[in-house]
């Protein structure tokens, strides 16, 4: 698998246009990260909840 560093750099530049994040956006991004981390961690263990169900819980 070849890693496309140029694409990664371009995505980072796009993200940097929005920095610094305001407090509300930073809070939303943190919450989304927690939900996705929990969902993926549970999926590895065999849990069958959807990401939406994980968010509700």
C-alpha positions in Angstrom: 0.0 0.0 0.0 1.4 3.3 -1.1 0.8 6.3 1.2 -0.1 9.5 -0.7 1.7 12.1 1.4 0.8 14.8 -1.1 -2.9 14.1 -0.6 -2.4 14.1 3.2 -0.6 17.4 3.1 -3.3 19.0 0.9 -6.0 17.8 3.3 -4.1 19.3 6.2 -3.8 22.6 4.4 -7.5 22.6 3.8 -8.1 21.9 7.5 -5.7 24.6 8.6 -7.9 27.2 6.8 -10.4 26.8 9.6 -7.9 27.2 12.5 -8.1 28.2 15.2 -11.3 26.4 15.8 -13.9 28.2 17.8 -14.9 26.6 21.1 -18.2 25.2 19.8 -16.6 23.5 16.8 -13.7 22.1 18.9 -16.3 20.6 21.4 -18.3 19.0 18.5 -15.1 17.5 17.0 -14.1 16.1 20.4 -17.5 14.6 20.9 -17.4 13.0 17.4 -14.0 11.6 18.1 -15.1 10.0 21.3 -18.1 8.4 19.7 -16.1 7.1 16.7 -13.3 5.8 19.0 -15.9 4.0 21.2 -17.7 2.6 18.2 -14.6 1.2 16.6 -13.2 -0.1 19.9 -16.5 -2.0 20.6 -16.7 -3.3 17.0 -13.2 -4.8 17.4 -14.6 -6.7 20.4 -17.6 -8.0 18.4 -20.2 -5.5 19.4 -22.9 -5.1 16.7 -24.2 -1.6 17.7 -24.3 0.9 14.9 -22.4 4.2 15.2 -25.8 6.0 15.8 -26.7 3.5 18.5 -23.3 4.1 20.1 -23.8 7.8 20.1 -27.2 7.5 21.8 -25.7 5.3 24.5 
